[in-house]
Amino acid sequence: MKIAIVGAGMAGIGTLRYYIDHINIDDMEIYIFDDRNSAGIGYPFGPDDDALLLNQRLKKMTLEPWDDKKEYVKYLKETEPELLNHEFITRPEFGKYSKDVFLEYIKDERVKFVPSIVNDIDVKKDKYVIKTDNDYEVDVVHLCIGQLPQTDIYNLKDIKKYIATPFPIEDHSELLLNSKSVGIIGTNLTSLDIIMYLYKHNYKNDIIVTSRSGTVPFIRGNEAEVSIDVNALKNKKDITIHDIVEIFKEETKRQGIDFKFIKKLNEMPVLETLKYQLNHLDTLGVLEETAEELSEVLREVWNDLSLEDKKYYMKHIKGVHGQLTGPFPKMTAEKIVELIEAGQLTYVSGVEDICYNDEFVIHSEDGDYSAYVMVSAVGPNLSGKNLADENNASPLVKTLLEKGVLEVDELGGIKITYPEFSVISEAGVLERMKLYGNLVSTTHINNSGVNLILKKIPQSIEEIFHGDDGEEGTLS
């Protein structure tokens, strides 16, 4: 049995170690492919400035959610115990751990690390041919492609002072820190990383954060307990997206919270909402924990929902759901407030266009603003035309779409079966080609986060060898 793992970031490492620790078959050979510099860390966790914090609490981070949810804590006890005093860890610090795990697992004699980027995959009747500098014929492929490129909304890619890919942020330090002003496109967690980098390095000029909606992520509240029977809801027949919303409302009401609290937060100006949130961390904690519990339900029932329900979620709920399930640390919020109150940081909403004329000109409903440097913090666009666009897609994704090996899902991203994570091609289901991560976030819904992606890998792998009936599967 020859297995290819394309990508050696978090999903790739998780896939590799599950095979080594849990799959006992004769003559197993595993090839894991990635650029030598990226292998073992992935795009978000590479060596970089320590201003970049993970938004999840340290004690909840792990690369082995199926066997040892405390593995990272144990790792730090042995390597850097002083870091256990921190509530949140930096991305580069977590990257050190993932790199150590990767290096340990590729020592196994069944594993061959290939330091090359995969540029194409051919599908044969019962084999896959991985194409790099050489060809590798395998029986199973796990696509662990990871983070996609940032979307170039305003077609600025050819301008020298436009930073399309912000990380590693240290690569852009001279341009950013010497700039007369910095503009940031997008208000998501990436934009907060960029602001915190500028703050840490004592940048004193103007920072302008632009968006169309004007909403910002929520602050991570205090830890809370909620009473939702997740397992019962997963098994509830004919559950709808409106049922899930009602359960959310009922739980928050039981905890003495008005559901309209969320709408209120998003209607406030950024400074006002952040200060208000900082004074209501207990309330936020309940809302966020409730949203997390219902996310687990949503991921399990998503593929049984009607297309109408799914579209309703994508249009009306996804944004707020993301705010609740991807909050950021309190200490970051306090610094953002400080910068706004000092008049250094401005949030501009209702942005209509950004163009370049010696400087970047931001056209908004409230007037025009200018910035000397512009950074994209928008994230990838998963709609079909963007996935196949050479400016926004990974080259491998673009190639596989053009060949029909991958197909675009109507809701965005790539089509897969669930919970098997098998690719659905033009020719049918490729049972031995698996795909994880951001590209399948319209099927494995609300999956942002290392733990959430890794938790589904065991079931996907076990299905290859045991099928639905407990018997060992056959190659397809």
ZAMARGU-4260 file (C-alpha; in steps of 0.2 Angstrom, whole numbers, plus 5000, padded with zeros to 4 digits):
<rodrens>
0) 5000/5000/5000 | 5008/5016/4994 | 5001/5032/5002 | 5004/5050/4996 | 5001/5065/5008
5) 5002/5081/4998 | 5006/5095/5011 | 5016/5094/5027 | 5006/5107/5037 | 4994/5103/5051
10) 4983/5092/5042 | 4997/5083/5033 | 5006/5080/5050 | 4990/5073/5058 | 4987/5061/5043
15) 5005/5055/5044 | 5004/5051/5062 | 4987/5043/5062 | 4994/5031/5049 | 5010/5027/5059
20) 5001/5025/5076 | 4985/5017/5071 | 4986/5008/5054 | 4994/4992/5054 | 4996/4984/5037
25) 5011/4975/5028 | 5022/4985/5017 | 5015/5002/5019 | 5025/5016/5011 | 5020/5034/5014
30) 5027/5048/5004 | 5024/5066/5011 | 5027/5081/4999 | 5030/5099/5003 | 5043/5113/5001
35) 5058/5110/5013 | 5055/5127/5021 | 5037/5124/5024 | 5036/5106/5029 | 5031/5103/5047
40) 5024/5120/5050 | 5013/5126/5036 | 5009/5144/5031 | 5002/5151/5047 | 5014/5144/5059
45) 5031/5147/5052 | 5046/5157/5060 | 5040/5175/5062 | 5037/5189/5074 | 5031/5184/5091
50) 5017/5198/5090 | 5007/5185/5081 | 4996/5176/5093 | 4984/5161/5091 | 4966/5165/5095
55) 4963/5148/5104 | 4969/5146/5122 | 4985/5137/5124 | 4978/5123/5134 | 4966/5118/5120
60) 4979/5116/5106 | 4985/5099/5101 | 4991/5090/5085 | 4983/5074/5092 | 4965/5077/5097
65) 4961/5058/5095 | 4973/5051/5107 | 4980/5065/5118 | 4971/5082/5119 | 4985/5088/5132
70) 5000/5083/5121 | 5005/5101/5118 | 5004/5106/5136 | 5015/5090/5140 | 5027/5096/5126
75) 5029/5113/5134 | 5032/5106/5151 | 5047/5097/5144 | 5053/5110/5132 | 5048/5128/5137
80) 5038/5127/5154 | 5039/5145/5156 | 5026/5147/5141 | 5013/5138/5152 | 5011/5154/5161
85) 5003/5161/5145 | 4985/5160/5141 | 4988/5162/5122 | 5003/5156/5113 | 5011/5163/5097
90) 5010/5155/5080 | 5028/5153/5078 | 5029/5144/5095 | 5016/5132/5090 | 5025/5130/5074
95) 5041/5124/5084 | 5030/5110/5091 | 5023/5105/5075 | 5040/5104/5067 | 5047/5093/5081
100) 5032/5081/5079 | 5035/5081/5060 | 5053/5077/5061 | 5050/5063/5074 | 5037/5055/5062
105) 5047/5055/5046 | 5061/5045/5055 | 5050/5030/5053 | 5057/5018/5040 | 5040/5018/5031
110) 5040/5036/5028 | 5049/5046/5014 | 5049/5065/5014 | 5049/5072/4997 | 5055/5090/4997
115) 5045/5095/4982 | 5029/5104/4977 | 5016/5093/4969 | 5011/5102/4952 | 4999/5089/4945
120) 4991/5072/4949 | 4985/5059/4936 | 4971/5048/4940 | 4972/5030/4933 | 4959/5016/4935
125) 4966/5011/4952 | 4981/5022/4955 | 4986/5040/4957 | 5002/5047/4949 | 5009/5061/4959
130) 5019/5073/4948 | 5034/5083/4955 | 5052/5082/4948 | 5048/5064/4948 | 5033/5053/4946
135) 5026/5043/4961 | 5013/5030/4958 | 5002/5027/4974 | 4986/5019/4980 | 4979/5033/4991
140) 4981/5052/4991 | 4978/5064/5005 | 4977/5082/4999 | 4982/5093/5014 | 4984/5109/5004
145) 4981/5121/5018 | 4979/5139/5017 | 4975/5147/5000 | 4981/5163/4993 | 4973/5180/4999
150) 4960/5186/4987 | 4965/5202/4977 | 4948/5210/4978 | 4954/5227/4970 | 4966/5220/4957
155) 4982/5228/4965 | 4994/5213/4963 | 5006/5222/4951 | 5009/5237/4963 | 5025/5236/4972
160) 5018/5243/4988 | 5004/5231/4989 | 5007/5216/5000 | 4997/5201/4994 | 5003/5188/5006
165) 5006/5196/5023 | 5016/5181/5031 | 5029/5179/5036 | 5027/5197/5041 | 5045/5199/5045
170) 5048/5198/5026 | 5039/5215/5024 | 5046/5223/5040 | 5056/5237/5031 | 5041/5242/5019
175) 5029/5242/5033 | 5038/5250/5047 | 5045/5264/5036 | 5029/5268/5028 | 5021/5285/5030
180) 5004/5276/5032 | 4998/5258/5031 | 4981/5252/5024 | 4974/5235/5028 | 4961/5227/5018
185) 4949/5217/5029 | 4944/5216/5047 | 4947/5198/5051 | 4960/5190/5063 | 4974/5192/5050
190) 4971/5211/5050 | 4973/5210/5069 | 4990/5201/5067 | 4996/5215/5056 | 4990/5229/5068
195) 4999/5220/5083 | 5015/5218/5073 | 5015/5237/5070 | 5010/5240/5088 | 5024/5229/5095
200) 5037/5238/5084 | 5032/5255/5090 | 5025/5261/5073 | 5019/5278/5075 | 5010/5283/5059
205) 4992/5281/5053 | 4984/5263/5051 | 4968/5262/5041 | 4958/5246/5041 | 4946/5245/5027
210) 4930/5234/5025 | 4914/5234/5016 | 4903/5228/5031 | 4912/5237/5045 | 4911/5222/5057
215) 4926/5215/5067 | 4929/5199/5076 | 4922/5197/5094 | 4934/5196/5109 | 4936/5179/5117
220) 4925/5180/5133 | 4928/5171/5149 | 4926/5152/5150 | 4908/5147/5152 | 4897/5131/5154
225) 4882/5128/5143 | 4869/5114/5144 | 4866/5108/5126 | 4864/5090/5122 | 4875/5089/5107
230) 4873/5070/5104 | 4854/5071/5105 | 4854/5085/5092 | 4865/5076/5080 | 4853/5062/5080
235) 4837/5072/5078 | 4829/5069/5062 | 4824/5083/5050 | 4833/5096/5060 | 4833/5113/5051
240) 4845/5128/5052 | 4831/5137/5060 | 4830/5124/5073 | 4848/5126/5077 | 4846/5145/5078
245) 4831/5143/5090 | 4841/5132/5101 | 4855/5145/5102 | 4842/5158/5107 | 4834/5147/5120
250) 4851/5143/5128 | 4856/5161/5129 | 4839/5166/5136 | 4841/5153/5149 | 4858/5161/5154
255) 4849/5178/5155 | 4856/5185/5139 | 4846/5194/5126 | 4849/5187/5108 | 4849/5205/5102
260) 4865/5207/5111 | 4875/5201/5096 | 4866/5213/5083 | 4869/5227/5095 | 4888/5224/5095
265) 4888/5224/5076 | 4879/5240/5075 | 4891/5250/5086 | 4907/5259/5079 | 4922/5248/5082
270) 4929/5258/5097 | 4912/5257/5106 | 4909/5239/5102 | 4927/5234/5108 | 4925/5244/5125
275) 4908/5237/5127 | 4914/5219/5124 | 4928/5221/5137 | 4915/5225/5150 | 4904/5210/5146
280) 4917/5195/5144 | 4906/5184/5154 | 4891/5186/5142 | 4903/5184/5127 | 4910/5168/5135
285) 4892/5160/5136 | 4888/5166/5118 | 4904/5159/5111 | 4903/5142/5120 | 4885/5140/5115
290) 4890/5143/5097 | 4905/5131/5098 | 4893/5117/5105 | 4880/5120/5091 | 4895/5121/5078
295) 4898/5102/5082 | 4880/5099/5079 | 4880/5109/5063 | 4895/5100/5056 | 4887/5083/5058
300) 4870/5087/5051 | 4875/5100/5038 | 4875/5087/5023 | 4857/5082/5028 | 4851/5100/5027
305) 4841/5106/5012 | 4850/5117/4999 | 4839/5131/5004 | 4844/5129/5023 | 4862/5129/5018
310) 4861/5145/5007 | 4851/5153/5021 | 4866/5149/5033 | 4879/5156/5021 | 4870/5172/5018
315) 4863/5176/5035 | 4872/5167/5048 | 4889/5162/5043 | 4897/5179/5047 | 4890/5181/5065
320) 4894/5162/5067 | 4912/5165/5062 | 4913/5180/5074 | 4907/5169/5089 | 4918/5154/5085
325) 4934/5163/5080 | 4936/5177/5093 | 4953/5185/5098 | 4962/5188/5114 | 4957/5201/5126
330) 4975/5208/5127 | 4974/5212/5108 | 4957/5221/5110 | 4965/5232/5124 | 4979/5237/5112
335) 4967/5240/5098 | 4957/5252/5109 | 4973/5261/5114 | 4977/5264/5096 | 4960/5270/5091
340) 4959/5282/5106 | 4976/5289/5101 | 4970/5293/5084 | 4982/5282/5076 | 4970/5268/5070
345) 4955/5271/5059 | 4942/5259/5054 | 4934/5263/5037 | 4918/5254/5032 | 4907/5255/5017
350) 4922/5254/5006 | 4918/5255/4987 | 4934/5254/4979 | 4953/5255/4982 | 4964/5261/4967
355) 4982/5267/4966 | 4989/5285/4961 | 5006/5287/4969 | 4997/5282/4985 | 4982/5270/4988
360) 4966/5279/4988 | 4952/5271/4998 | 4934/5276/4991 | 4921/5274/5005 | 4903/5280/5008
365) 4911/5292/5021 | 4924/5299/5010 | 4941/5296/5003 | 4957/5290/5013 | 4974/5287/5007
370) 4988/5274/5012 | 5006/5273/5007 | 5007/5254/5009 | 4992/5242/5007 | 4991/5224/5014
375) 4978/5211/5010 | 4970/5202/5025 | 4955/5197/5016 | 4957/5178/5015 | 4954/5166/5001
380) 4938/5167/4990 | 4931/5150/4988 | 4919/5153/4974 | 4921/5143/4958 | 4928/5157/4947
385) 4941/5162/4960 | 4946/5144/4964 | 4951/5143/4946 | 4959/5160/4944 | 4978/5160/4944
390) 4978/5175/4955 | 4969/5167/4969 | 4971/5148/4968 | 4985/5137/4972 | 4993/5130/4955
395) 4988/5112/4960 | 4970/5116/4963 | 4969/5126/4947 | 4976/5111/4937 | 4965/5098/4945
400) 4950/5109/4942 | 4954/5111/4924 | 4957/5092/4922 | 4940/5088/4931 | 4949/5079/4945
405) 4941/5092/4957 | 4924/5100/4955 | 4918/5116/4962 | 4903/5115/4975 | 4888/5126/4972
410) 4891/5134/4989 | 4909/5136/4986 | 4925/5126/4988 | 4927/5108/4982 | 4915/5094/4982
415) 4918/5079/4993 | 4909/5066/5001 | 4906/5067/5020 | 4911/5060/5032 | 4923/5050/5021
420) 4931/5066/5014 | 4933/5058/4997 | 4935/5069/4981 | 4920/5070/4969 | 4927/5072/4952
425) 4919/5073/4935 | 4920/5055/4933 | 4913/5051/4950 | 4919/5048/4968 | 4937/5045/4970
430) 4936/5035/4986 | 4955/5035/4989 | 4958/5053/4986 | 4954/5063/5002 | 4954/5082/5004
435) 4954/5092/5020 | 4954/5110/5026 | 4949/5127/5020 | 4944/5120/5002 | 4930/5109/5009
440) 4923/5121/5022 | 4907/5122/5013 | 4905/5103/5017 | 4915/5101/5033 | 4906/5117/5039
445) 4914/5130/5051 | 4931/5120/5051 | 4943/5134/5054 | 4955/5128/5067 | 4969/5115/5069
450) 4959/5104/5081 | 4943/5104/5070 | 4952/5098/5054 | 4962/5085/5063 | 4947/5077/5072
455) 4940/5071/5056 | 4955/5063/5049 | 4954/5046/5058 | 4937/5042/5052 | 4942/5047/5034
460) 4957/5035/5035 | 4948/5021/5043 | 4935/5021/5030 | 4948/5016/5017 | 4953/5000/5026
465) 4936/4995/5034 | 4923/5003/5023 | 4905/5003/5030 | 4904/4985/5035 | 4919/4982/5046
470) 4928/4973/5032 | 4944/4979/5025 | 4941/4990/5010 | 4947/4986/4992 | 4956/4998/4982
475) 4945/5008/4970
</rodrens>
